Amino acid sequence: MMMGTTELVVANDQEKVTIDRQLKPPHLDPTLTASASTAEVTHMNVFQGLTRIDEQGRVQPALARLWEVSADGLKIIFELQPGVSFHDGRVLDAETVVYSLKRLLAPDSGNPQQPLYHAIENVESVNSHQVALTLSHPDSLLPFRLGLSAAVIVHPASASSNRLHPVGTGPYAFGNWENEHLILQRFDKYWGPIPAIKKAVFTFTANRLELENSLSEGRVDLHSDASPLTTNLQLTLRGDYIMEGGHSEGEVIVAINHAHEALADKRVRQALAHAIDRQRLLTIYPDTSPPLIGSHFSPNHPAYVDLADYYPYDPVQARALLEKAGYGDGLALTLSLPPPIYAERGGLYVVDDLEAVGIDIQIERLEWGEWLSRVFTDKQYDLTLVSHVEPMDIGIYAREDYYFNYDSPEFSQLWQRIKMTQKDERRHALLGEAQRHLAEDAVNVFLYMKPQHSIRRTGLQGVWLDAPIPAVVLEELYWE
């Protein structure tokens, strides 16, 4: 397949970039959804937080140019960047930040990540450019969490309409969203360095075959989550595309609803873990071998404990555990699958393995909005196959209302100790205990870390190879 010179010039004129994503966002306010698809479009493009996470997963200044933590860890003072305005011309000041963080902390905020910020006891302005956070207990992870999409700063005048028309402080302003095309325009009054790309068009192609055709025909400049796709080899042979591999923070798991009578029995959960051949599951990725995991923790973190062999593939042991739990004559479960390719393909392997040990599995395929509503919000499911892309999110197992319906006072107490521990060495040791607890309790079936393969047009530079957070960072892109 050939591409004419004129088309290549248009694609490389520093005016525009077209980025394809598989999942369409439910809306555009990242503070009101657990969907990473919203953050991928808006976080660090339209909206910004006090801090930001860079490609290496490090905390960097953003709307706060610096911050100071008190000796006892109970107070943090943030100093804001000067000269920051929202896309509608309104000015960012300390009162705006206070409003935004109090909105996040409000009991009726609707922010699904609100529990991450429970250590914040009070937020107040010191002066027009300084904000003070008072904590109920030290939380060494808070500066990192303030760089996540759940904590972006919004203005009270536009907060209610951000779902459809987001207004932030970022380098790109919302243009329009019609059908499968969402347009962001460079904000030329941006307080930071002006990006090279003037216009970004996000397209959303849910069907795998259509997605592969779209890439093969050269209709997009970047697809930052291109694994697994069957056209990878074809694209690399074209000469005008480059495929690159990286790492994400996405733990792929078979999530278990502990409210289900059978799944509340640890022996059944252990049987599920023994039944799934995770090594065979990796064959859906022909070009890479993602690391297996045995708990909800990234191997990229210095506190990682390798528990990948905690429940080795052993269908005989799986059958024996089901027999002991009283399900030797069979067990019927439903596997609810969201639309991403890893779930579409991986779900078939999971079903095959579970049925091989006597579990009757019915597949339920859901659109992304349906999955968020039925599984994540309403908890109406037995099993689901999903990637948890939020970084350092092991604390979700301490949430009483989380969709796993998992309740462990021991783990909750352990997590409280982790949050209050300031010294890295001791905190890392406690994080190791937390990983072992989840593995031993077989809370979910922990599978592997989702790889981050990107396919980009030759000449497009600045693409993040690794994805420590769900975001497509437009301000770092440029045409060579």
Residue, then its C-alpha position, 0 to 999 in steps of 0.5 A: m500500500m502506497m501513500g502519496t507525497t502530498e498526504l505525507v506533507v499534510a500529516n507532517d505540517q505541525e498543524k494536526v495530529t489524529i489519534d485513535r482510541q478504541l473506547k469512546p469516553p462516557h463524557l469529558d469530566p475525569t472527576l466524575t468517572a472511573s473510565a480511563s478513556t476520559a482521562e486519556v483525552t482530557h488529562m494534562n491536555v484540557f485539565q491539570g492538577l496541582t502536580r503531574i506525573d511524568e513518563q517515568g512515574r515521577v511527581q512533577p510541578a504543574l499548577a503548583r510550582l512548588w510545595e512544602v510538607s511540614a515536619d510532622g507530615l500533617k500540613i502541605i502548602f502549595e504555591l501556585q504558578p503565576g499567570v494561569s488562566f482557564h480557557d474561558g479567560r477566568v483566572l486561577d487563584a487560591e480560592t479556585v483551587v480551594y473550591s476544586l479540592k473541596r468539591l472533590l472531598a464533598p460526600d456527594s461529589g460523585n468522584p469515584q476516586q474520592p477515597l484516595y484523598h480522605a487524609i485531607e481534613n481541610v483546605e484553605s487559602v493562605n493568600s491569593h497564590q498559596v493553598a494549605l492542606t491540613l491532613s488528619h494523618p500523614d499521607s506520603l502518597l498524596p502529592f502523587r495522587l494530586g497528579l491523577s486525573a481525579a484531582v484536576i482543578v476546575h473552576p466553579a463557573s464551568a464545573s457543572s458543564n465539564r461533562l460536555h464542554p470541558v474548560g480547564t487550564g491545560p495547553y489544549a481547549f475543547g473544540n467540539w465532539e461530533n460522532e466519532h471525532l473529538i477535537l482539541q485546539r491549542f490554547d495560545k494563551y497557555w501559561g506554559p510553553i506553547p505546544a507544537i501541535k495546533k489541532a488534535v483529533f481523537t477518533f474512536t473505533a470500537n470494532r477491532l476489524e475496523l480499527e485494524n483497517s483504519l490503521s492499515e489505511g493510514r487514517v491515523d497518526l497515532h494509536s497508543d494502545a495497539s496491542p494486540l493487533t493482527t496488523n502490526l507486521q503489516l504496519t511496520l512493513r509500510g515504512d511510514y509507521i513505527m511500532e514501539g513497545g512500552h510498559s503500562e501500569g495496567e494490572v489485568i485481572v479476573a475480578i471476582n464479586h465476593a458477594h456471590e455465595a460461591l465466590a465468597d469461599k476462598r477455596v473457590r477463588q483459589a480454584l479459579a487461580h489454579a485453573i487459568d493457564r496465564q502463560r497460554l493467555l499471553t499468546i494473544y500478544p505475539d510480539t511481546s511477553p508481558p510479566l505475569i503477576g500474583s498480586h495487584f502491584s506493578p513490577n515497575h515499583p521498587a516495593y514489588v514482590d514476585l508472587a507470580d507462582y503463588y497459584p501455579y497452573d494446576p487444573v487437578q488442584a483446581r478440581a480438588l478445591l472445587e470438590k472441597a468447597g462443595y462444587g464438585d458437581g459443577l458451578a455456573l458463573t457469568l463472565s462479563l467482558p468489556p470491549p477492549i481487545y485484551a478482554e475480547r480475546g483473553g476472555l476466550y482463553v479464560v472460559d476454556d480453562l474454567e470450563a475444563v475444571g467443571i465450571d460452566i461459564q456464560i459470556e456476557r459482552l458489554e459496551w464500555g458504558e454498560w460495563l461501567s454501569r452494571v459491573f463497576t457501579d451496580k456490582q451486578y456481575d460474577l466475574t469480569l476480565v479488566s485492566h486496572v490502569e490507575p497507578m499504585d492502586i492497591g489501596i482499592y482493596a481497603r474500600e468498603d464500597y468497591y466493586f469487588n465487594y471484598d471486606s478484610p479488616e486486616f488489609s484495611q488496617l495494613w493499608q492505614r499503616i502504609k499511608m501513615t508511614q513516611k520512610d520509604e524502606r518501612r513503607h515498601a516492607l508494608l507494601g510487600e505484606a499487602q501484596r502477600h495478603l491479597a495473593e494468599d486470600a486469592v482476592n482476584v485472579f491476578l494475570y499479567m501487566k498489560p503491555q503498552h504498544s504504540i503505533r505512530r506515523t514516522g516523524l511524529q515524536g514525543v510519544w510516551l513509550d510507557a504509560p504510568i497513567p492513562a493519558v495521551v500527552l499532546e503537549e509533548l508531541y511534535w512533527e520532526 
